[in-house]
């Protein structure tokens, strides 16, 4: 009999991937499922990036890459950080990984000791909590509210800090809420952290360019936070390159070196062809992908208008990413089409069965009152999906 480790037995399955898999199973059975569960742009990777990859193949890039990334890619990342974020990093502060998820796993592995606490403003990206737990850390969930656009307040942060607090992790724009922290809001959080100089900030900025308010702010912009902030980014979302699996960090040198050491024992360097393509992507102006952001904004207005016409759905206006995170607690304690709705998971499964629409329970993101709906789908699919949802709950 196979004896699996406690580590894997205690680990939750990624809720987003699990719902996507369930939706695929139902599609294979012939059901007309509209998938609004995965965080994946429905655009193709831009041609100028694909052409760079083809050129790399023809130039015979096929060997192991440096663990922390090609020098030319690190230079492109440094250029990007300076151009887009006014952040000045050196090559020794950059580590390229197989996706931003591996970058986060590296950070947890090199910084957490048993019992160290990591503050997670809720809602948080689905894998944060389990990555922390896998590395013997303790997730400290801090509840936020839809009335405050799901943002952590300085007072909440102060109250969550204990002598065991090692880090705070957050994403802006946020997955799943689409919330974007302004420079003023980040400064207020930084001011609290000035009284706790040993706490490290992990700022996940993977959705940076999918931003509808015209400006992105990074915690590391502040001189008094630069040396204690790890900035995580990648090309999956803005460049529609989810399957290329390239993420990266800009970090204090000691942390970057530790991540390089850790990665050297786990996966070594990221894919050679993908890295060559990303050099081209990052050296180009973000305006090359503005057409995607413009379309996402149109879809945001569309889906909010449709959801606000359904009794029981409470929404706010997300300022970035491509998700809405409605509060659906109105339906808790009710029976819909013979199915009792106790929580967000029940409601999400109800929509899959009775509306043929795949969403994700907010419980996976640390918020039991909401569901995540991705609008990385065509306008036609969005209209049909919300029509089905409305019919199912009316």
Buried (B, 14 or more C-beta within 10 A) or exposed (E): EEEEEEEEEEEEEBBBBBBBBBBEEBBEEEEEBBBBBBBBBBBEBBEEBBEBBEBBEEEEBEEEBBBBBBEEBBBBBBEBBEEBBEBEBEEBBBBBBBBBBBBBBBBBBBBBEEEBBBBBBBBBBBBBBBBBBBBBBBBBBBBBBBEEBBBBBBEBBEEBBEEEBBBBBBBBBBBBBBBBBBBEBBBBBBEBBEEBEEBBBBBBBBBBBBBBEEEBBBBBBBEEBBEBBBBBBBBBBBBBBBEBBBBBBBBBEEBBBBBBBBBEEEBEBBBBBBBBBBBBBBBBEBEBBEEBBEBBBEBBEBBBEBBEEBEBBBBBEBBBBBBBBBBBBBBBEEEBEEBEBEBBBBBBBBBBBBBBBBBBBBBBBBBBBBBBBBBBBEEEBBEBBBBBBBEBBE
